[in-house]
Amino acid sequence: MMTEKEIGAALRAIIHPSLKKPLIDLGMIRDIAVRGTEVTLTLALKSDHGPLKEKFVRDIEQTAGALADVSVVKVNVITLSEEELQRLFPRVPLKGIEKVRHIVAVASGKGGVGKTTVAVNLALAFSRNGLRTGLLDADVYGPSVPLMLALPESLEEEAGMILPREKFGLRVVSLGMTAGETDAFIWRGPLVSKMIRHLLERVQWGELDYLVIDLPPGTGDPSITVAQAIPQASILMVTTPQEVSLIDVRRSVTLFQKHRLRIAGLVENMSYFRCGHSSQPIEIFGHGGGEKLSRETGLPLLGAIPFDLELGRGGDNGVPLLVSAPDSETSRVFLQVARELDKQNEAASR
Ligand SMILES: Nc1ncnc2c1ncn2[C@@H]1O[C@H](COP(=O)(O)OP(=O)(O)OP(=O)(O)O)[C@@H](O)[C@H]1O
């Protein structure tokens, strides 16, 4: 009968492709046990459904299975703990965002719920609260920040670094300004990730208290890929009160959590409408969706933004509500959400 030590020695042949060391030396193969001709062991990976999983399992089965006296190889796949991940894959800060204190990525379960409107006005709210703020529009499907802030769709460079556009006190870069650089918007997973890292690395963001990122909508690859390119970001989920929107947000929350991304909380957009004839708000899209989701997921509901025609208009005419009417009821919600997020982030970084 083979011993655990002998099996371990044979498995040293399996090398991690990027870390260039045997999996067993990295502690990623562990708990080897031999019972008769059966070998069981644990394989600990970054994620239990990543691209390397199948390859490693196959390599282990083939290597151990080829040994004399071994007829069955059972591999139990688990994910590495937070500490192990940090030790094996330390997160290197990207050069362009070294001096950025906090990153908030705005996400949604589906398109059209007002994610970009929230990202733009939230960035302006941070700025109005006295914080130096940048805005990165990473919505690969339809970067609309240049339109919302009436900015040119091109970038300027100085000494090999991209200069953000300055508008209303914000430093802004949008994928919509990079069309010339990338020829066409064919955004597949790896390209999205590369482009976002490129923008974080090569943009001269300078010293910022906040960088707000407008993520692509939905539960698909792009939103996860973008969020993963910036692991230090906390995510703000935007929903509307209807059940159809909640279903997608639930899916997004699960997905972000699976990828170990921190979700700061939820905001409910188009929550209610004040018609001017009555002091009672009208809940056009139903009642309590955000609260229900907050109870279910344990995520805080950080604000309820009304359906506000001025807010919508600001999206079209290049002057957002936080600039045209900073003291309005809707603007005050954004200012409050920004304060809550800042409180949370400051507490987390202490
Ligand atoms: N609270 C609101 N009141 C009135 N209009 C709003 C509100 N929020 C968003 N809108 C309007 O709804 C439309 C969609 O908003 P926005 O582009 O921000 O959504 P989105 O979720 O970013 O969409 P996508 O992700 O599909 O690009 C815009 O015309 C915007 O002005």
The ligand as an SDF file (V2000), in Angstrom:
LIG
                    3D

 31 33  0  0  0  0  0  0  0  0999 V2000
  -35.3620   58.7210  -10.3010 N   0  0  0  0  0  0  0  0  0  0  0  0
  -35.5580   59.0280  -11.5760 C   0  0  0  0  0  0  0  0  0  0  0  0
  -36.5540   59.8720  -11.9490 N   0  0  0  0  0  0  0  0  0  0  0  0
  -36.7910   60.1650  -13.2580 C   0  0  0  0  0  0  0  0  0  0  0  0
  -36.0550   59.6510  -14.2770 N   0  0  0  0  0  0  0  0  0  0  0  0
  -35.0500   58.8170  -13.9780 C   0  0  0  0  0  0  0  0  0  0  0  0
  -34.7490   58.4630  -12.6200 C   0  0  0  0  0  0  0  0  0  0  0  0
  -33.6880   57.6170  -12.6350 N   0  0  0  0  0  0  0  0  0  0  0  0
  -33.3460   57.4420  -13.9360 C   0  0  0  0  0  0  0  0  0  0  0  0
  -34.1620   58.1600  -14.7500 N   0  0  0  0  0  0  0  0  0  0  0  0
  -34.1270   58.2010  -16.2120 C   0  0  0  0  0  0  0  0  0  0  0  0
  -34.2850   56.8600  -16.6840 O   0  0  0  0  0  0  0  0  0  0  0  0
  -33.4790   56.6190  -17.8380 C   0  0  0  0  0  0  0  0  0  0  0  0
  -32.5220   55.4590  -17.5600 C   0  0  0  0  0  0  0  0  0  0  0  0
  -31.5830   55.8640  -16.5740 O   0  0  0  0  0  0  0  0  0  0  0  0
  -30.0600   55.4490  -16.6050 P   0  0  0  0  0  0  0  0  0  0  0  0
  -29.4790   55.6490  -17.9620 O   0  0  0  0  0  0  0  0  0  0  0  0
  -29.4100   56.0890  -15.4530 O   0  0  0  0  0  0  0  0  0  0  0  0
  -30.2340   53.8780  -16.3510 O   0  0  0  0  0  0  0  0  0  0  0  0
  -29.1510   52.7370  -16.3460 P   0  0  0  0  0  0  0  0  0  0  0  0
  -29.6000   51.7550  -15.3320 O   0  0  0  0  0  0  0  0  0  0  0  0
  -27.7990   53.2910  -16.2210 O   0  0  0  0  0  0  0  0  0  0  0  0
  -29.3470   52.1490  -17.7610 O   0  0  0  0  0  0  0  0  0  0  0  0
  -28.3210   51.1580  -18.5200 P   0  0  0  0  0  0  0  0  0  0  0  0
  -27.6020   50.4440  -17.4720 O   0  0  0  0  0  0  0  0  0  0  0  0
  -29.2390   50.3050  -19.3250 O   0  0  0  0  0  0  0  0  0  0  0  0
  -27.4340   52.0640  -19.3250 O   0  0  0  0  0  0  0  0  0  0  0  0
  -32.7660   57.9180  -18.1210 C   0  0  0  0  0  0  0  0  0  0  0  0
  -33.5060   58.6180  -19.0820 O   0  0  0  0  0  0  0  0  0  0  0  0
  -32.8030   58.6640  -16.7990 C   0  0  0  0  0  0  0  0  0  0  0  0
  -32.7670   60.0690  -16.9520 O   0  0  0  0  0  0  0  0  0  0  0  0
  1  2  1  0
  2  3  1  0
  2  7  2  0
  3  4  2  0
  4  5  1  0
  5  6  2  0
  6  7  1  0
  6 10  1  0
  7  8  1  0
  8  9  2  0
  9 10  1  0
 10 11  1  0
 11 12  1  0
 11 30  1  0
 12 13  1  0
 13 14  1  0
 13 28  1  0
 14 15  1  0
 15 16  1  0
 16 17  2  0
 16 18  1  0
 16 19  1  0
 19 20  1  0
 20 21  2  0
 20 22  1  0
 20 23  1  0
 23 24  1  0
 24 25  2  0
 24 26  1  0
 24 27  1  0
 28 29  1  0
 28 30  1  0
 30 31  1  0
M  END
$$$$
